Amino acid sequence: MARPKLNPFRYFNSSPDVIRLAVMMYVRYPLSLRNVEDLLHERGIDICHDTVRFWWNRFGPLFAGEIRKRRVRAGNFSRWRWHVDEVFVKVNGKPHYLWRAVDHEGEVLEFCVSKTRDKAVALKFLKKAMKRYGRLEIIVTDGLHSYGAAMREIGNLERREIGRWGNNRVENSHQPFRRREAAMLKFRRTKTLQKFVAVHSQIHNHFNSERHLVSREIYKRRRSVALAEWRGVAA
């Protein structure tokens, strides 16, 4: 007999709806902890910015894990065309690289944080992505030689595409993270960066509706569905 699932909010006096709202506002939008505190105060919710920090650290990974589990279970990801790129990020003043793979609609599939961008890291990142989502038809990358060396070892070098403008999809997908990075005043630890990227990518996927490709009515309907599903996360 399966054990009953414990309520993650059982030791908290605050409403689960307030906790979900605070986590969504902080992770999804380029707001600081004190910005979230002020916005909640305008709604009659009096909490400290340290409470917002505690909530996103405690419940952010829980919400992100539930969203990822639902998407993988439903098969809501593409194996047609992936775009892979790495972006420079400073952690406590030292250079690091954030590797990200997105599909043709801009959905973040996988990420990795490293201090270098050599063949070993590229190989580890691609193997991790393909283990989770399976082999795909096309991988679009930039001209970094590490991708070619890694894909040659995997045996799918013929699936690689390189183009000057071909990787705009993943370049544009960096923008929400860059805005959040600026609001957080950079990162001090690699572990914090990895944790935040994992949470941010899943919440971004959940609310990403490609509004420029659909009519206003379809967008409003998708937005309402996304909000309803968000309220049901970890319910």
Protein Blocks (a to p, Z undefined) as FASTA:
>chain_A
ZZddddfklmpcbdfklmmmmmmmmmmpccdfklmmmmmmmnopacdfklmmmmmmmmmm
mmmmmmmmmmmmnopacfkbccdddddddeehiacdddddddfkopafbdcddfbdcfkl
mmmmmmmmmmmnopafbdcddfbfklmmmmmmnopmmmpccdfklmmmmmmmmmmmmmmm
mmnnpafbfklmmmmmmmmmmmmmmmmgolmlpcfklmmmmmmmmmmmmmmgoZZ
